[in-house]
């Protein structure tokens, strides 16, 4: 009899994509104003994204890839899992 073992991590709590973005802010020593400007979006919209008040859309994921060089699919998966 053979059994297949799978290693999966299923956390009880999933952080918002905004928390991941904030971690990247710290690495780059970036302000919300700089982030909004680089994203080509308004500061209030980006503050709402960081606070998980709005959904991380595919268009935002593309912009995040451009700003942070983290693939679009990563951001889309973060939103889907959240």
Steps between C-alpha positions, in 0.01 A plus 500: 500500500646835404405830647560843368616755753431863434657789680259787507493804717148613580519798733210588726544868422589657168635852487378751245702581189539848650711353779736349244521836324584669831784251550638601160469867604730434792756333275499791256451771767206631299217729611134465405536816290791351306312173459188671363710704259689195374172313461345793311205498739360724770625489856148431639460202265836358605423557868175304449697220332746485789213491750321223302202729437515435126576188301836459334388495136689353205589854389647578841690168493661603170604834652639325809711277278640809328578676829629208708604248229282238668297305240138591433388144576648527850278801577193340344557186709549708817164670437325172416633332815409797717 
